[in-house]
Amino acid sequence: MKQYPGYTLVKQEDCPEQHGTLTVLTHDVSGASVLLVENDDNNKAFGIGFGTFPSDDTGVFHILEHSVLAGSEKYPVKSPFLQLLKSSMASFLNAMTFPDKTVYPFATPNETDFKNLMDVYLNAVFCPLAMVDKAVFEQEGWHRGEDGTVSGVVYNEMQGALASPDAQLQNALERAMFPDTAYGFVSGGDPASIPALTYEKYKRVYHRHYSADNCCITLYGNLNMGEALAFLDEAYLSKMPKGTSRPRLTMQDEQPGVQVKIPYYTEKPEADEVQCALAWYTGAFADRERQLGVEILLDALLGSNQAPLKAALLNEKLGADIDIGFDDSTLQPTLELVLRGATEDTAARFAAGVRKAVDDILAEGIPEDLLLASLNAAEFASLERPGSIPDGVLDAINAATGWLHTGDPAMLLHTNSLFASLREKLAEGWFDALLKDLFAAEPVQVTQVPTLPKKEEEAQAARVDGKLVLEHPLTVADLGSGEKSAAGGEEQLAGATLLHHPSAGSTYLNFYYDLGSLTPEEMQYLDLLTDVLDELDTPRHTARELNTLRGTWLGNSSVALSIWTGRQAGSPCHTKLTLSMSLLERSLEKAVELGGEWLYETRLTGPGAEAAYARVLSQQKLNMEQQFIQQGNSYAAVRAGAHFTVENALTERVSGVTAYHFLCELLEKADWAAVGAKFEALREKILHHAQLTVSFHGSEAGLDTLRKLLPGSAFAEAERGTACAYTEELTAPVNEAFIIDGGVNYDLLVWPMERCAARKVLARVMSYEYLWHHIREVGGAYGTGMLTRDGVEYLYTYRDPHLTESYDTFAKGPADLAARDYTEKDMNEFIVGTVAKLDTPRKPYAQAKELDRRYFCGITDGMAAADRAALCAVDADTLKAQAAALPRQMAKSVRVAFGSKDAVEAAKGLFDRVETL
Ligand SMILES: [Zn+2]
């Protein structure tokens, strides 16, 4: 076993889940906890987490998170973090405030970058200038302007974050469950309380919590651990001797039976949009077997509309949908059920309804096959780790969590043995006992009722400046040459085109049906069909049985529309009905069988299907209404882009405001038999006649198996049509505003622009050199940027307190960029940052999807290399010329905003059309 000078070894163990070894160390002088995760992952990661649990709603730890990233002793500039975002090769760079901890993680595939970033992060958390410069506190936290109004980055951010009904419901629930401990406070900060925080208190809180003996450090991946540990020791930890005792979280006495009612202020209060949350405590954090059991149990009983507990509750018609929440990362984990689309009356019956449904299930016993499917699915997900956050960053967050509550950073990284023991207990009725126990106590209950408005106050102001000097600045020479895709094979089989990409580990099997010949209206129906497919029976299985089988035999399985703009001549729009499955190679036969049954045999007509349509569509409607408030920017972007490209027009049609109207219309008519007939005709047309491409990512042996399976499967056809591009007529540009609740705005300005790789540099400069300062730091919006995509470019703001002012800021951007001077060092930073984005390491499932997209869009390695070369060749003159030409291009732009009633009314002159959603 290796020894590391300055550290004491606590334990070392093999960890197949992490494909390597875990080593837990304690630093001798400082008492810091260190976890090493040694494996072959090139996406190296670092994380440092502190135990930070609030004792009020001032958001002090959130403000500290922002403040420490705003300049440190060794890197004394105002925004090193922003400059790293611009120029580093990091695949992940961020910091997060949780209810009980603050974690600073990053990941990068480049070793020099790793060393730079580790030093900047450590210097930030241990030597922040914020402790000697009150200006940082005022900018990031709060200050009073000359006119008496309060503003600050966190203050403004939280105004937006707390605006949605869900956020308010969540806060009220936490307050009711944890009235006496840290978990009852708004860890991000409540704007009403933030101004109560003084600079003195903020410094005291920092010194108490940001100490080496209150932190957990993770080093992850294929890197020289000895060197990194020696650096940590010499540069930081050995200078920070252990202090007095570290701060501790306290336990809350449980609060069964507590009931709270709160208003939600909205311009359009609807009697049937009441929400009701019920919550229960699920036992000790350290009992990982029980917590994993809860997760599996909830998935089995509530994971889909067919799952028994959810089906029973939906049957009671108390509301349109029920969501589950379960957070097992806190000291006292809790589970919650949220009833949406209820009335005050039905909300009052929710708790009794749950009680009865649970008793009914217990009387019969939970079906074992359901539990097994959920257990398999959870195990698959723990291995595959879906989502885009790098594995090393997830490990760093999990390490901080395990360390915080139990002292053991490795605790959450081991899961194999838990799955094995739960598998054994499954047959013994252990889950029935768990269910009984979980719901035995009275729940905590919060009911939220839509109510006519109150006014929100406005905000503004802050500023920045200065250049970050790194020890080893990255240059274009540090960039790799870009990945080459492994050669794939292509053959014709059973009426389909079969693609093969070699891959190790999990197997991915994707089916793509070409939709080029569909009409716009057919596309709308087809998108809905993909949403209801989970809910339908087949002649052989009920929907619930089929879900259970999929969970048992497959990893992920989904059906969706894919919409891409190709690189072929004329920039055609490719669209496919996509069935994607991930699996273990030995389950290939089952996958082909289940995928075929799911897609080809589900019953699209009859009472069962019709009930499913009514149920799913009303859930979708509620869901979209929440999404408009939370991500208005993405809806606004496709709405505006729809005037310029077919890809955007179709995306808007199947998932934008147009889709929402279509949904409302169908719900109004409620002619579900007609919908079923449409679905039936569409399915026949697509599944039996459209061109089909089957893409297999797996071994040669797997490919051989598939070659034998396909001809006898549901997917085989003697003859199919050919693929073609999808088209629809584009509509004339309209400037539109949509009024939403929530008190924040999303402002979009979109214009048509031929795709050009080199403009990614311009977009980056616009985002970080201009918009970040004017829209975020001065304007107080949570996010902003410029993006350049196939056929369109746009400027956006996210959770913005302003509307008219942001459009003014947009208009002044080009002149500002054109008037600047760019040094060679500046250009180097912009280019490294932009190119590194192209190289962000992908997880295997995402890589498989990306290879398929490149195939359909005709993107060759040669093109990717040419894009890269064009990016690297951008110089100051190109950049200035592009900026100078922007006003001409922006003259064709369309404005679409999602915003509050007040802001939209004040900006009426900017829009041709206003609609309240
Ligand atoms: Zn923040």
Residues whose N, C-alpha, C, O or C-beta is under 5 A from the ligand:
A	BS01	ZN	E157
